[in-house]
Amino acid sequence: QVQLVESGGGSVQAGGSLRLSCAASGYRNSRICVGWFRQAPGKEREGVAVISVGGSSTYYADSVKGRFTISQDNAKNTAYLQMNELKPEDTAMYYCAARANCIWPSRGTSYNYWGQGTQVTVSS
């Protein structure tokens, strides 16, 4: 059973930065895909970025390209989402999710494993 534990959310002013972490355990598939999805109140969940652990493929939503960077530390079994130039519209609950092999674009429906979520709030 794959387990995902997120950390790193918080509140920041527009233009600031935050880094989210997602520690994964219990997976056997070396090509597992880990990523971040977000959902703001009253809006549909949307994919933010995913990375193929064990590979080098990364995928981003157009709205975050050039501002967010997803990366991995295989030794720590942890994926990171570095978020720079944050905007108020980035405010949402951010969830780490995983599945075997990346599917993108995605709203997360096909992702099997989910973390508990971490809140990101960007004020103007």
Disulfide bonds with the S-S distance in Angstrom:
Cys22-Cys96 1.94
Cys33-Cys102 2.05
